[in-house]
Amino acid sequence: MTTTQEMSDAELAAQPVAYWTGLAYEATIAYIRARLAEQGCTQPQYWLLRNLSVHDISPDGRGMTLAELEAAMASYLRREDDLAAQAEVLVERGWLSRDADDRLWLTELGERTRVELKRNAPAIRDALHAGVDDADYVTTVKVLRQLIRNAGGPA
């Protein structure tokens, strides 16, 4: 069987984009999730912290219901991500609190944890981008955005 390393540029150009983007997505998500797990956190837990932090994604730092958080994360949550269960773990750890209106709030401990986790994000990015020139990466993103537009999706 011919490997991609043995294929000509013309053969590579004929490869199905959905196959390769799917493999890339699964491999990168698995890598990121494994690195976060080494730090005692899941990716959905990290997203909860980020979405509730006024110093990150939250525009105002106000608490949010689970439904509001799910809506905010709809474009990147995976089917297997159980946000309710992940939030409950964070409440038990003291990283989030829940008020009488069932809104989740980031605690001081949760903010400190978010800052620490975010501090490690550049190392994860660097590992994933090893051997990939920034110019090549930019070209790849531009090509992917055009493919998305061509497929009728939002780029």
PEJOZI-V853931 format. One line per field, one symbol per residue. phi: phi as a letter, one per 40 degrees, with the letter a starting at -180 (. if undefined). burial: 1 if it has 24 or more other C-alpha atoms within 12 Angstrom, else 0. A space follows every 10 residues. Layout:
phi = ???
burial = ???
//
This chain:
phi = .cccccccdc cccccccccc cccccccccc cccccccccg accccccddc cbcccbcccb gccbcdcccc ccbdcbccdc cbcccccccc cccgcbbbcc cgccbccccc cccdcccccc dcccddcccd gbcdcccdcc ccccccccdc cgccb
burial = 0000000000 0000000000 0000000010 0110110000 1111111111 1110000000 0011110011 0010000000 0010011011 1000111100 0001111001 1011001100 0000000000 0000000000 0000000000 00000
//
